[in-house]
């Protein structure tokens, strides 16, 4: 994985969450269990990532609990981009 690109994806996700919530967010934040985003904002985040990085998540992929953490979601984006 390209660490620079991973860091960029993490930054995009963190900025998105911070736009919707004033709590502190970092790479290990779990935006679901911490209540940082509601269900609509999570869906919007996924759609934003799909649009910005020209990727597509399958519904079954989104059931993966690792995608609830910023770093897990960033890793999934990078995996789809083959970084």
mmCIF file of the N, C-alpha and C atoms, coordinates in Angstrom:
data_MODEL
# 
_entry.id   MODEL 
# 
loop_
_atom_site.group_PDB 
_atom_site.id 
_atom_site.type_symbol 
_atom_site.label_atom_id 
_atom_site.label_alt_id 
_atom_site.label_comp_id 
_atom_site.label_asym_id 
_atom_site.label_entity_id 
_atom_site.label_seq_id 
_atom_site.pdbx_PDB_ins_code 
_atom_site.Cartn_x 
_atom_site.Cartn_y 
_atom_site.Cartn_z 
_atom_site.occupancy 
_atom_site.B_iso_or_equiv 
_atom_site.pdbx_formal_charge 
_atom_site.auth_seq_id 
_atom_site.auth_comp_id 
_atom_site.auth_asym_id 
_atom_site.auth_atom_id 
_atom_site.pdbx_PDB_model_num 
ATOM 1   N N  . UNK A 1 1  ? 0.851   -1.184 0.000  1.00 0.00 ? 1  UNK A N  1 
ATOM 2   C CA . UNK A 1 1  ? 0.000   0.000  0.000  1.00 0.00 ? 1  UNK A CA 1 
ATOM 3   C C  . UNK A 1 1  ? 0.889   1.237  0.000  1.00 0.00 ? 1  UNK A C  1 
ATOM 4   N N  . UNK A 1 2  ? 0.477   2.212  -0.741 1.00 0.00 ? 2  UNK A N  1 
ATOM 5   C CA . UNK A 1 2  ? 1.176   3.482  -0.806 1.00 0.00 ? 2  UNK A CA 1 
ATOM 6   C C  . UNK A 1 2  ? 0.792   4.297  0.430  1.00 0.00 ? 2  UNK A C  1 
ATOM 7   N N  . UNK A 1 3  ? 1.748   4.488  1.356  1.00 0.00 ? 3  UNK A N  1 
ATOM 8   C CA . UNK A 1 3  ? 1.455   5.179  2.607  1.00 0.00 ? 3  UNK A CA 1 
ATOM 9   C C  . UNK A 1 3  ? 0.990   6.615  2.401  1.00 0.00 ? 3  UNK A C  1 
ATOM 10  N N  . UNK A 1 4  ? 1.546   7.280  1.409  1.00 0.00 ? 4  UNK A N  1 
ATOM 11  C CA . UNK A 1 4  ? 1.142   8.660  1.134  1.00 0.00 ? 4  UNK A CA 1 
ATOM 12  C C  . UNK A 1 4  ? -0.316  8.708  0.683  1.00 0.00 ? 4  UNK A C  1 
ATOM 13  N N  . UNK A 1 5  ? -0.707  7.775  -0.176 1.00 0.00 ? 5  UNK A N  1 
ATOM 14  C CA . UNK A 1 5  ? -2.087  7.750  -0.653 1.00 0.00 ? 5  UNK A CA 1 
ATOM 15  C C  . UNK A 1 5  ? -3.035  7.346  0.477  1.00 0.00 ? 5  UNK A C  1 
ATOM 16  N N  . UNK A 1 6  ? -2.621  6.371  1.288  1.00 0.00 ? 6  UNK A N  1 
ATOM 17  C CA . UNK A 1 6  ? -3.419  5.966  2.452  1.00 0.00 ? 6  UNK A CA 1 
ATOM 18  C C  . UNK A 1 6  ? -3.651  7.164  3.357  1.00 0.00 ? 6  UNK A C  1 
ATOM 19  N N  . UNK A 1 7  ? -2.608  7.937  3.613  1.00 0.00 ? 7  UNK A N  1 
ATOM 20  C CA . UNK A 1 7  ? -2.726  9.127  4.455  1.00 0.00 ? 7  UNK A CA 1 
ATOM 21  C C  . UNK A 1 7  ? -3.695  10.141 3.849  1.00 0.00 ? 7  UNK A C  1 
ATOM 22  N N  . UNK A 1 8  ? -3.659  10.266 2.540  1.00 0.00 ? 8  UNK A N  1 
ATOM 23  C CA . UNK A 1 8  ? -4.585  11.181 1.859  1.00 0.00 ? 8  UNK A CA 1 
ATOM 24  C C  . UNK A 1 8  ? -6.031  10.718 2.052  1.00 0.00 ? 8  UNK A C  1 
ATOM 25  N N  . UNK A 1 9  ? -6.284  9.431  1.889  1.00 0.00 ? 9  UNK A N  1 
ATOM 26  C CA . UNK A 1 9  ? -7.643  8.898  2.050  1.00 0.00 ? 9  UNK A CA 1 
ATOM 27  C C  . UNK A 1 9  ? -8.105  9.087  3.492  1.00 0.00 ? 9  UNK A C  1 
ATOM 28  N N  . UNK A 1 10 ? -7.219  8.818  4.462  1.00 0.00 ? 10 UNK A N  1 
ATOM 29  C CA . UNK A 1 10 ? -7.557  9.040  5.877  1.00 0.00 ? 10 UNK A CA 1 
ATOM 30  C C  . UNK A 1 10 ? -7.932  10.501 6.085  1.00 0.00 ? 10 UNK A C  1 
ATOM 31  N N  . UNK A 1 11 ? -7.166  11.402 5.515  1.00 0.00 ? 11 UNK A N  1 
ATOM 32  C CA . UNK A 1 11 ? -7.421  12.842 5.660  1.00 0.00 ? 11 UNK A CA 1 
ATOM 33  C C  . UNK A 1 11 ? -8.792  13.217 5.096  1.00 0.00 ? 11 UNK A C  1 
ATOM 34  N N  . UNK A 1 12 ? -9.139  12.666 3.949  1.00 0.00 ? 12 UNK A N  1 
ATOM 35  C CA . UNK A 1 12 ? -10.442 12.942 3.334  1.00 0.00 ? 12 UNK A CA 1 
ATOM 36  C C  . UNK A 1 12 ? -11.567 12.468 4.259  1.00 0.00 ? 12 UNK A C  1 
ATOM 37  N N  . UNK A 1 13 ? -11.426 11.272 4.817  1.00 0.00 ? 13 UNK A N  1 
ATOM 38  C CA . UNK A 1 13 ? -12.459 10.717 5.699  1.00 0.00 ? 13 UNK A CA 1 
ATOM 39  C C  . UNK A 1 13 ? -12.565 11.534 6.978  1.00 0.00 ? 13 UNK A C  1 
ATOM 40  N N  . UNK A 1 14 ? -11.433 11.855 7.593  1.00 0.00 ? 14 UNK A N  1 
ATOM 41  C CA . UNK A 1 14 ? -11.430 12.636 8.838  1.00 0.00 ? 14 UNK A CA 1 
ATOM 42  C C  . UNK A 1 14 ? -12.069 14.007 8.606  1.00 0.00 ? 14 UNK A C  1 
ATOM 43  N N  . UNK A 1 15 ? -11.722 14.668 7.507  1.00 0.00 ? 15 UNK A N  1 
ATOM 44  C CA . UNK A 1 15 ? -12.302 15.976 7.205  1.00 0.00 ? 15 UNK A CA 1 
ATOM 45  C C  . UNK A 1 15 ? -13.812 15.878 7.027  1.00 0.00 ? 15 UNK A C  1 
ATOM 46  N N  . UNK A 1 16 ? -14.258 14.828 6.359  1.00 0.00 ? 16 UNK A N  1 
ATOM 47  C CA . UNK A 1 16 ? -15.697 14.643 6.162  1.00 0.00 ? 16 UNK A CA 1 
ATOM 48  C C  . UNK A 1 16 ? -16.394 14.493 7.519  1.00 0.00 ? 16 UNK A C  1 
ATOM 49  N N  . UNK A 1 17 ? -15.845 13.650 8.381  1.00 0.00 ? 17 UNK A N  1 
ATOM 50  C CA . UNK A 1 17 ? -16.456 13.419 9.693  1.00 0.00 ? 17 UNK A CA 1 
ATOM 51  C C  . UNK A 1 17 ? -16.463 14.708 10.501 1.00 0.00 ? 17 UNK A C  1 
ATOM 52  N N  . UNK A 1 18 ? -15.372 15.449 10.459 1.00 0.00 ? 18 UNK A N  1 
ATOM 53  C CA . UNK A 1 18 ? -15.284 16.686 11.238 1.00 0.00 ? 18 UNK A CA 1 
ATOM 54  C C  . UNK A 1 18 ? -16.260 17.746 10.727 1.00 0.00 ? 18 UNK A C  1 
ATOM 55  N N  . UNK A 1 19 ? -16.624 17.692 9.475  1.00 0.00 ? 19 UNK A N  1 
ATOM 56  C CA . UNK A 1 19 ? -17.624 18.617 8.942  1.00 0.00 ? 19 UNK A CA 1 
ATOM 57  C C  . UNK A 1 19 ? -19.005 18.320 9.522  1.00 0.00 ? 19 UNK A C  1 
ATOM 58  N N  . UNK A 1 20 ? -19.216 17.078 9.941  1.00 0.00 ? 20 UNK A N  1 
ATOM 59  C CA . UNK A 1 20 ? -20.513 16.653 10.459 1.00 0.00 ? 20 UNK A CA 1 
ATOM 60  C C  . UNK A 1 20 ? -20.545 16.506 11.974 1.00 0.00 ? 20 UNK A C  1 
ATOM 61  N N  . UNK A 1 21 ? -19.392 16.665 12.616 1.00 0.00 ? 21 UNK A N  1 
ATOM 62  C CA . UNK A 1 21 ? -19.310 16.438 14.051 1.00 0.00 ? 21 UNK A CA 1 
ATOM 63  C C  . UNK A 1 21 ? -18.108 17.197 14.604 1.00 0.00 ? 21 UNK A C  1 
ATOM 64  N N  . UNK A 1 22 ? -18.250 17.795 15.757 1.00 0.00 ? 22 UNK A N  1 
ATOM 65  C CA . UNK A 1 22 ? -17.164 18.584 16.345 1.00 0.00 ? 22 UNK A CA 1 
ATOM 66  C C  . UNK A 1 22 ? -16.205 17.772 17.212 1.00 0.00 ? 22 UNK A C  1 
ATOM 67  N N  . UNK A 1 23 ? -16.479 16.481 17.386 1.00 0.00 ? 23 UNK A N  1 
ATOM 68  C CA . UNK A 1 23 ? -15.602 15.649 18.210 1.00 0.00 ? 23 UNK A CA 1 
ATOM 69  C C  . UNK A 1 23 ? -14.255 15.421 17.529 1.00 0.00 ? 23 UNK A C  1 
ATOM 70  N N  . UNK A 1 24 ? -13.263 15.090 18.340 1.00 0.00 ? 24 UNK A N  1 
ATOM 71  C CA . UNK A 1 24 ? -11.941 14.775 17.822 1.00 0.00 ? 24 UNK A CA 1 
ATOM 72  C C  . UNK A 1 24 ? -11.993 13.456 17.049 1.00 0.00 ? 24 UNK A C  1 
ATOM 73  N N  . UNK A 1 25 ? -11.369 13.445 15.887 1.00 0.00 ? 25 UNK A N  1 
ATOM 74  C CA . UNK A 1 25 ? -11.376 12.271 15.028 1.00 0.00 ? 25 UNK A CA 1 
ATOM 75  C C  . UNK A 1 25 ? -9.950  11.982 14.599 1.00 0.00 ? 25 UNK A C  1 
ATOM 76  N N  . UNK A 1 26 ? -9.583  10.699 14.601 1.00 0.00 ? 26 UNK A N  1 
ATOM 77  C CA . UNK A 1 26 ? -8.271  10.296 14.088 1.00 0.00 ? 26 UNK A CA 1 
ATOM 78  C C  . UNK A 1 26 ? -8.405  8.965  13.363 1.00 0.00 ? 26 UNK A C  1 
ATOM 79  N N  . UNK A 1 27 ? -7.289  8.422  12.979 1.00 0.00 ? 27 UNK A N  1 
ATOM 80  C CA . UNK A 1 27 ? -7.245  7.201  12.181 1.00 0.00 ? 27 UNK A CA 1 
ATOM 81  C C  . UNK A 1 27 ? -7.931  6.013  12.862 1.00 0.00 ? 27 UNK A C  1 
ATOM 82  N N  . UNK A 1 28 ? -7.901  5.968  14.193 1.00 0.00 ? 28 UNK A N  1 
ATOM 83  C CA . UNK A 1 28 ? -8.477  4.822  14.902 1.00 0.00 ? 28 UNK A CA 1 
ATOM 84  C C  . UNK A 1 28 ? -9.917  5.058  15.356 1.00 0.00 ? 28 UNK A C  1 
ATOM 85  N N  . UNK A 1 29 ? -10.470 6.214  15.052 1.00 0.00 ? 29 UNK A N  1 
ATOM 86  C CA . UNK A 1 29 ? -11.844 6.513  15.455 1.00 0.00 ? 29 UNK A CA 1 
ATOM 87  C C  . UNK A 1 29 ? -12.835 5.565  14.781 1.00 0.00 ? 29 UNK A C  1 
ATOM 88  N N  . UNK A 1 30 ? -13.799 5.092  15.564 1.00 0.00 ? 30 UNK A N  1 
ATOM 89  C CA . UNK A 1 30 ? -14.883 4.274  15.039 1.00 0.00 ? 30 UNK A CA 1 
ATOM 90  C C  . UNK A 1 30 ? -16.097 5.195  14.946 1.00 0.00 ? 30 UNK A C  1 
ATOM 91  N N  . UNK A 1 31 ? -16.381 5.659  13.744 1.00 0.00 ? 31 UNK A N  1 
ATOM 92  C CA . UNK A 1 31 ? -17.421 6.665  13.567 1.00 0.00 ? 31 UNK A CA 1 
ATOM 93  C C  . UNK A 1 31 ? -18.832 6.122  13.761 1.00 0.00 ? 31 UNK A C  1 
ATOM 94  N N  . UNK A 1 32 ? -18.974 4.797  13.813 1.00 0.00 ? 32 UNK A N  1 
ATOM 95  C CA . UNK A 1 32 ? -20.292 4.199  14.060 1.00 0.00 ? 32 UNK A CA 1 
ATOM 96  C C  . UNK A 1 32 ? -20.543 4.072  15.554 1.00 0.00 ? 32 UNK A C  1 
ATOM 97  N N  . UNK A 1 33 ? -19.655 3.342  16.253 1.00 0.00 ? 33 UNK A N  1 
ATOM 98  C CA . UNK A 1 33 ? -19.890 3.104  17.681 1.00 0.00 ? 33 UNK A CA 1 
ATOM 99  C C  . UNK A 1 33 ? -19.732 4.370  18.516 1.00 0.00 ? 33 UNK A C  1 
ATOM 100 N N  . UNK A 1 34 ? -18.941 5.323  18.036 1.00 0.00 ? 34 UNK A N  1 
ATOM 101 C CA . UNK A 1 34 ? -18.767 6.580  18.756 1.00 0.00 ? 34 UNK A CA 1 
ATOM 102 C C  . UNK A 1 34 ? -19.883 7.577  18.426 1.00 0.00 ? 34 UNK A C  1 
ATOM 103 N N  . UNK A 1 35 ? -20.755 7.200  17.504 1.00 0.00 ? 35 UNK A N  1 
ATOM 104 C CA . UNK A 1 35 ? -21.862 8.076  17.141 1.00 0.00 ? 35 UNK A CA 1 
ATOM 105 C C  . UNK A 1 35 ? -21.434 9.356  16.450 1.00 0.00 ? 35 UNK A C  1 
ATOM 106 N N  . UNK A 1 36 ? -20.310 9.314  15.745 1.00 0.00 ? 36 UNK A N  1 
ATOM 107 C CA . UNK A 1 36 ? -19.802 10.509 15.075 1.00 0.00 ? 36 UNK A CA 1 
ATOM 108 C C  . UNK A 1 36 ? -20.614 10.861 13.835 1.00 0.00 ? 36 UNK A C  1 
ATOM 109 N N  . UNK A 1 37 ? -21.218 9.851  13.211 1.00 0.00 ? 37 UNK A N  1 
ATOM 110 C CA . UNK A 1 37 ? -22.050 10.063 12.027 1.00 0.00 ? 37 UNK A CA 1 
ATOM 111 C C  . UNK A 1 37 ? -23.351 9.291  12.188 1.00 0.00 ? 37 UNK A C  1 
ATOM 112 N N  . UNK A 1 38 ? -24.448 9.875  11.742 1.00 0.00 ? 38 UNK A N  1 
ATOM 113 C CA . UNK A 1 38 ? -25.701 9.124  11.722 1.00 0.00 ? 38 UNK A CA 1 
ATOM 114 C C  . UNK A 1 38 ? -25.746 8.296  10.434 1.00 0.00 ? 38 UNK A C  1 
ATOM 115 N N  . UNK A 1 39 ? -26.772 7.492  10.277 1.00 0.00 ? 39 UNK A N  1 
ATOM 116 C CA . UNK A 1 39 ? -26.828 6.565  9.145  1.00 0.00 ? 39 UNK A CA 1 
ATOM 117 C C  . UNK A 1 39 ? -26.838 7.294  7.799  1.00 0.00 ? 39 UNK A C  1 
ATOM 118 N N  . UNK A 1 40 ? -27.518 8.425  7.728  1.00 0.00 ? 40 UNK A N  1 
ATOM 119 C CA . UNK A 1 40 ? -27.534 9.185  6.488  1.00 0.00 ? 40 UNK A CA 1 
ATOM 120 C C  . UNK A 1 40 ? -26.143 9.726  6.167  1.00 0.00 ? 40 UNK A C  1 
ATOM 121 N N  . UNK A 1 41 ? -25.440 10.234 7.161  1.00 0.00 ? 41 UNK A N  1 
ATOM 122 C CA . UNK A 1 41 ? -24.093 10.786 6.949  1.00 0.00 ? 41 UNK A CA 1 
ATOM 123 C C  . UNK A 1 41 ? -23.106 9.684  6.551  1.00 0.00 ? 41 UNK A C  1 
ATOM 124 N N  . UNK A 1 42 ? -23.280 8.480  7.107  1.00 0.00 ? 42 UNK A N  1 
ATOM 125 C CA . UNK A 1 42 ? -22.410 7.357  6.720  1.00 0.00 ? 42 UNK A CA 1 
ATOM 126 C C  . UNK A 1 42 ? -22.627 7.020  5.254  1.00 0.00 ? 42 UNK A C  1 
ATOM 127 N N  . UNK A 1 43 ? -23.887 6.933  4.839  1.00 0.00 ? 43 UNK A N  1 
ATOM 128 C CA . UNK A 1 43 ? -24.190 6.662  3.441  1.00 0.00 ? 43 UNK A CA 1 
ATOM 129 C C  . UNK A 1 43 ? -23.625 7.754  2.542  1.00 0.00 ? 43 UNK A C  1 
ATOM 130 N N  . UNK A 1 44 ? -23.753 8.987  2.969  1.00 0.00 ? 44 UNK A N  1 
ATOM 131 C CA . UNK A 1 44 ? -23.212 10.106 2.211  1.00 0.00 ? 44 UNK A CA 1 
ATOM 132 C C  . UNK A 1 44 ? -21.687 10.036 2.122  1.00 0.00 ? 44 UNK A C  1 
ATOM 133 N N  . UNK A 1 45 ? -21.035 9.634  3.211  1.00 0.00 ? 45 UNK A N  1 
ATOM 134 C CA . UNK A 1 45 ? -19.580 9.458  3.204  1.00 0.00 ? 45 UNK A CA 1 
ATOM 135 C C  . UNK A 1 45 ? -19.174 8.405  2.182  1.00 0.00 ? 45 UNK A C  1 
ATOM 136 N N  . UNK A 1 46 ? -19.859 7.273  2.179  1.00 0.00 ? 46 UNK A N  1 
ATOM 137 C CA . UNK A 1 46 ? -19.549 6.199  1.225  1.00 0.00 ? 46 UNK A CA 1 
ATOM 138 C C  . UNK A 1 46 ? -19.727 6.710  -0.205 1.00 0.00 ? 46 UNK A C  1 
ATOM 139 N N  . UNK A 1 47 ? -20.815 7.416  -0.452 1.00 0.00 ? 47 UNK A N  1 
ATOM 140 C CA . UNK A 1 47 ? -21.063 7.953  -1.795 1.00 0.00 ? 47 UNK A CA 1 
ATOM 141 C C  . UNK A 1 47 ? -19.998 8.973  -2.185 1.00 0.00 ? 47 UNK A C  1 
ATOM 142 N N  . UNK A 1 48 ? -19.562 9.777  -1.230 1.00 0.00 ? 48 UNK A N  1 
ATOM 143 C CA . UNK A 1 48 ? -18.501 10.750 -1.485 1.00 0.00 ? 48 UNK A CA 1 
ATOM 144 C C  . UNK A 1 48 ? -17.201 10.049 -1.869 1.00 0.00 ? 48 UNK A C  1 
ATOM 145 N N  . UNK A 1 49 ? -16.848 9.018  -1.117 1.00 0.00 ? 49 UNK A N  1 
ATOM 146 C CA . UNK A 1 49 ? -15.620 8.268  -1.411 1.00 0.00 ? 49 UNK A CA 1 
ATOM 147 C C  . UNK A 1 49 ? -15.715 7.587  -2.774 1.00 0.00 ? 49 UNK A C  1 
ATOM 148 N N  . UNK A 1 50 ? -16.868 7.001  -3.075 1.00 0.00 ? 50 UNK A N  1 
ATOM 149 C CA . UNK A 1 50 ? -17.041 6.347  -4.376 1.00 0.00 ? 50 UNK A CA 1 
ATOM 150 C C  . UNK A 1 50 ? -16.879 7.349  -5.512 1.00 0.00 ? 50 UNK A C  1 
ATOM 151 N N  . UNK A 1 51 ? -17.433 8.517  -5.345 1.00 0.00 ? 51 UNK A N  1 
ATOM 152 C CA . UNK A 1 51 ? -17.348 9.545  -6.380 1.00 0.00 ? 51 UNK A CA 1 
ATOM 153 C C  . UNK A 1 51 ? -15.934 10.111 -6.509 1.00 0.00 ? 51 UNK A C  1 
ATOM 154 N N  . UNK A 1 52 ? -15.344 10.462 -5.378 1.00 0.00 ? 52 UNK A N  1 
ATOM 155 C CA . UNK A 1 52 ? -14.020 11.091 -5.416 1.00 0.00 ? 52 UNK A CA 1 
ATOM 156 C C  . UNK A 1 52 ? -12.931 10.155 -5.929 1.00 0.00 ? 52 UNK A C  1 
ATOM 157 N N  . UNK A 1 53 ? -12.998 8.880  -5.529 1.00 0.00 ? 53 UNK A N  1 
ATOM 158 C CA . UNK A 1 53 ? -11.931 7.942  -5.897 1.00 0.00 ? 53 UNK A CA 1 
ATOM 159 C C  . UNK A 1 53 ? -12.323 7.005  -7.034 1.00 0.00 ? 53 UNK A C  1 
ATOM 160 N N  . UNK A 1 54 ? -13.516 7.218  -7.616 1.00 0.00 ? 54 UNK A N  1 
ATOM 161 C CA . UNK A 1 54 ? -13.979 6.420  -8.761 1.00 0.00 ? 54 UNK A CA 1 
ATOM 162 C C  . UNK A 1 54 ? -13.957 4.919  -8.445 1.00 0.00 ? 54 UNK A C  1 
ATOM 163 N N  . UNK A 1 55 ? -14.551 4.577  -7.289 1.00 0.00 ? 55 UNK A N  1 
ATOM 164 C CA . UNK A 1 55 ? -14.642 3.189  -6.861 1.00 0.00 ? 55 UNK A CA 1 
ATOM 165 C C  . UNK A 1 55 ? -16.106 2.875  -6.587 1.00 0.00 ? 55 UNK A C  1 
ATOM 166 N N  . UNK A 1 56 ? -16.395 1.611  -6.306 1.00 0.00 ? 56 UNK A N  1 
ATOM 167 C CA . UNK A 1 56 ? -17.754 1.206  -5.978 1.00 0.00 ? 56 UNK A CA 1 
ATOM 168 C C  . UNK A 1 56 ? -17.692 0.128  -4.895 1.00 0.00 ? 56 UNK A C  1 
ATOM 169 N N  . UNK A 1 57 ? -18.457 0.336  -3.826 1.00 0.00 ? 57 UNK A N  1 
ATOM 170 C CA . UNK A 1 57 ? -18.581 -0.672 -2.781 1.00 0.00 ? 57 UNK A CA 1 
ATOM 171 C C  . UNK A 1 57 ? -19.831 -1.499 -3.035 1.00 0.00 ? 57 UNK A C  1 
ATOM 172 N N  . UNK A 1 58 ? -19.733 -2.805 -2.837 1.00 0.00 ? 58 UNK A N  1 
ATOM 173 C CA . UNK A 1 58 ? -20.903 -3.676 -2.877 1.00 0.00 ? 58 UNK A CA 1 
ATOM 174 C C  . UNK A 1 58 ? -21.542 -3.635 -1.495 1.00 0.00 ? 58 UNK A C  1 
ATOM 175 N N  . UNK A 1 59 ? -22.865 -3.748 -1.419 1.00 0.00 ? 59 UNK A N  1 
ATOM 176 C CA . UNK A 1 59 ? -23.532 -3.717 -0.104 1.00 0.00 ? 59 UNK A CA 1 
ATOM 177 C C  . UNK A 1 59 ? -22.945 -4.711 0.899  1.00 0.00 ? 59 UNK A C  1 
ATOM 178 N N  . UNK A 1 60 ? -22.578 -5.890 0.464  1.00 0.00 ? 60 UNK A N  1 
ATOM 179 C CA . UNK A 1 60 ? -22.028 -6.901 1.381  1.00 0.00 ? 60 UNK A CA 1 
ATOM 180 C C  . UNK A 1 60 ? -20.695 -6.451 1.964  1.00 0.00 ? 60 UNK A C  1 
ATOM 181 N N  . UNK A 1 61 ? -19.923 -5.692 1.204  1.00 0.00 ? 61 UNK A N  1 
ATOM 182 C CA . UNK A 1 61 ? -18.638 -5.185 1.691  1.00 0.00 ? 61 UNK A CA 1 
ATOM 183 C C  . UNK A 1 61 ? -18.832 -4.230 2.860  1.00 0.00 ? 61 UNK A C  1 
ATOM 184 N N  . UNK A 1 62 ? -19.906 -3.469 2.822  1.00 0.00 ? 62 UNK A N  1 
ATOM 185 C CA . UNK A 1 62 ? -20.151 -2.467 3.848  1.00 0.00 ? 62 UNK A CA 1 
ATOM 186 C C  . UNK A 1 62 ? -20.551 -3.085 5.178  1.00 0.00 ? 62 UNK A C  1 
ATOM 187 N N  . UNK A 1 63 ? -20.845 -4.375 5.197  1.00 0.00 ? 63 UNK A N  1 
ATOM 188 C CA . UNK A 1 63 ? -21.181 -5.068 6.447  1.00 0.00 ? 63 UNK A CA 1 
ATOM 189 C C  . UNK A 1 63 ? -19.933 -5.387 7.264  1.00 0.00 ? 63 UNK A C  1 
ATOM 190 N N  . UNK A 1 64 ? -18.764 -5.228 6.672  1.00 0.00 ? 64 UNK A N  1 
ATOM 191 C CA . UNK A 1 64 ? -17.498 -5.508 7.355  1.00 0.00 ? 64 UNK A CA 1 
ATOM 192 C C  . UNK A 1 64 ? -17.289 -4.496 8.483  1.00 0.00 ? 64 UNK A C  1 
ATOM 193 N N  . UNK A 1 65 ? -17.186 -4.987 9.708  1.00 0.00 ? 65 UNK A N  1 
ATOM 194 C CA . UNK A 1 65 ? -17.040 -4.111 10.871 1.00 0.00 ? 65 UNK A CA 1 
ATOM 195 C C  . UNK A 1 65 ? -15.765 -3.273 10.836 1.00 0.00 ? 65 UNK A C  1 
ATOM 196 N N  . UNK A 1 66 ? -14.752 -3.734 10.117 1.00 0.00 ? 66 UNK A N  1 
ATOM 197 C CA . UNK A 1 66 ? -13.500 -2.976 10.014 1.00 0.00 ? 66 UNK A CA 1 
ATOM 198 C C  . UNK A 1 66 ? -13.711 -1.638 9.302  1.00 0.00 ? 66 UNK A C  1 
ATOM 199 N N  . UNK A 1 67 ? -14.748 -1.551 8.484  1.00 0.00 ? 67 UNK A N  1 
ATOM 200 C CA . UNK A 1 67 ? -15.017 -0.318 7.746  1.00 0.00 ? 67 UNK A CA 1 
ATOM 201 C C  . UNK A 1 67 ? -15.646 0.754  8.619  1.00 0.00 ? 67 UNK A C  1 
ATOM 202 N N  . UNK A 1 68 ? -15.930 0.432  9.877  1.00 0.00 ? 68 UNK A N  1 
ATOM 203 C CA . UNK A 1 68 ? -16.466 1.415  10.809 1.00 0.00 ? 68 UNK A CA 1 
ATOM 204 C C  . UNK A 1 68 ? -15.366 2.307  11.378 1.00 0.00 ? 68 UNK A C  1 
ATOM 205 N N  . UNK A 1 69 ? -14.129 1.873  11.223 1.00 0.00 ? 69 UNK A N  1 
ATOM 206 C CA . UNK A 1 69 ? -12.986 2.672  11.681 1.00 0.00 ? 69 UNK A CA 1 
ATOM 207 C C  . UNK A 1 69 ? -12.410 3.434  10.497 1.00 0.00 ? 69 UNK A C  1 
ATOM 208 N N  . UNK A 1 70 ? -11.944 4.634  10.755 1.00 0.00 ? 70 UNK A N  1 
ATOM 209 C CA . UNK A 1 70 ? -11.377 5.461  9.688  1.00 0.00 ? 70 UNK A CA 1 
ATOM 210 C C  . UNK A 1 70 ? -10.297 4.696  8.933  1.00 0.00 ? 70 UNK A C  1 
ATOM 211 N N  . UNK A 1 71 ? -9.366  4.071  9.663  1.00 0.00 ? 71 UNK A N  1 
ATOM 212 C CA . UNK A 1 71 ? -8.260  3.385  8.974  1.00 0.00 ? 71 UNK A CA 1 
ATOM 213 C C  . UNK A 1 71 ? -8.746  2.177  8.173  1.00 0.00 ? 71 UNK A C  1 
ATOM 214 N N  . UNK A 1 72 ? -9.775  1.489  8.650  1.00 0.00 ? 72 UNK A N  1 
ATOM 215 C CA . UNK A 1 72 ? -10.317 0.349  7.917  1.00 0.00 ? 72 UNK A CA 1 
ATOM 216 C C  . UNK A 1 72 ? -10.990 0.768  6.624  1.00 0.00 ? 72 UNK A C  1 
ATOM 217 N N  . UNK A 1 73 ? -11.737 1.859  6.682  1.00 0.00 ? 73 UNK A N  1 
ATOM 218 C CA . UNK A 1 73 ? -12.391 2.368  5.486  1.00 0.00 ? 73 UNK A CA 1 
ATOM 219 C C  . UNK A 1 73 ? -11.348 2.891  4.493  1.00 0.00 ? 73 UNK A C  1 
ATOM 220 N N  . UNK A 1 74 ? -10.337 3.577  4.995  1.00 0.00 ? 74 UNK A N  1 
ATOM 221 C CA . UNK A 1 74 ? -9.263  4.073  4.128  1.00 0.00 ? 74 UNK A CA 1 
ATOM 222 C C  . UNK A 1 74 ? -8.525  2.910  3.467  1.00 0.00 ? 74 UNK A C  1 
ATOM 223 N N  . UNK A 1 75 ? -8.289  1.853  4.221  1.00 0.00 ? 75 UNK A N  1 
ATOM 224 C CA . UNK A 1 75 ? -7.621  0.671  3.663  1.00 0.00 ? 75 UNK A CA 1 
ATOM 225 C C  . UNK A 1 75 ? -8.470  0.055  2.556  1.00 0.00 ? 75 UNK A C  1 
ATOM 226 N N  . UNK A 1 76 ? -9.779  -0.021 2.771  1.00 0.00 ? 76 UNK A N  1 
ATOM 227 C CA . UNK A 1 76 ? -10.677 -0.591 1.763  1.00 0.00 ? 76 UNK A CA 1 
ATOM 228 C C  . UNK A 1 76 ? -10.652 0.233  0.473  1.00 0.00 ? 76 UNK A C  1 
ATOM 229 N N  . UNK A 1 77 ? -10.617 1.563  0.616  1.00 0.00 ? 77 UNK A N  1 
ATOM 230 C CA . UNK A 1 77 ? -10.526 2.417  -0.571 1.00 0.00 ? 77 UNK A CA 1 
ATOM 231 C C  . UNK A 1 77 ? -9.222  2.156  -1.308 1.00 0.00 ? 77 UNK A C  1 
ATOM 232 N N  . UNK A 1 78 ? -8.123  2.099  -0.570 1.00 0.00 ? 78 UNK A N  1 
ATOM 233 C CA . UNK A 1 78 ? -6.815  1.855  -1.198 1.00 0.00 ? 78 UNK A CA 1 
ATOM 234 C C  . UNK A 1 78 ? -6.763  0.471  -1.852 1.00 0.00 ? 78 UNK A C  1 
ATOM 235 N N  . UNK A 1 79 ? -7.365  -0.519 -1.207 1.00 0.00 ? 79 UNK A N  1 
ATOM 236 C CA . UNK A 1 79 ? -7.396  -1.867 -1.779 1.00 0.00 ? 79 UNK A CA 1 
ATOM 237 C C  . UNK A 1 79 ? -8.130  -1.856 -3.126 1.00 0.00 ? 79 UNK A C  1 
ATOM 238 N N  . UNK A 1 80 ? -9.203  -1.109 -3.205 1.00 0.00 ? 80 UNK A N  1 
ATOM 239 C CA . UNK A 1 80 ? -9.960  -1.024 -4.457 1.00 0.00 ? 80 UNK A CA 1 
ATOM 240 C C  . UNK A 1 80 ? -9.151  -0.316 -5.541 1.00 0.00 ? 80 UNK A C  1 
ATOM 241 N N  . UNK A 1 81 ? -8.264  0.556  -5.130 1.00 0.00 ? 81 UNK A N  1 
ATOM 242 C CA . UNK A 1 81 ? -7.410  1.275  -6.077 1.00 0.00 ? 81 UNK A CA 1 
ATOM 243 C C  . UNK A 1 81 ? -6.098  0.535  -6.347 1.00 0.00 ? 81 UNK A C  1 
ATOM 244 N N  . UNK A 1 82 ? -5.929  -0.605 -5.665 1.00 0.00 ? 82 UNK A N  1 
ATOM 245 C CA . UNK A 1 82 ? -4.724  -1.437 -5.784 1.00 0.00 ? 82 UNK A CA 1 
ATOM 246 C C  . UNK A 1 82 ? -3.464  -0.723 -5.319 1.00 0.00 ? 82 UNK A C  1 
ATOM 247 N N  . UNK A 1 83 ? -3.597  0.089  -4.255 1.00 0.00 ? 83 UNK A N  1 
ATOM 248 C CA . UNK A 1 83 ? -2.437  0.759  -3.658 1.00 0.00 ? 83 UNK A CA 1 
ATOM 249 C C  . UNK A 1 83 ? -2.007  -0.022 -2.453 1.00 0.00 ? 83 UNK A C  1 
# 
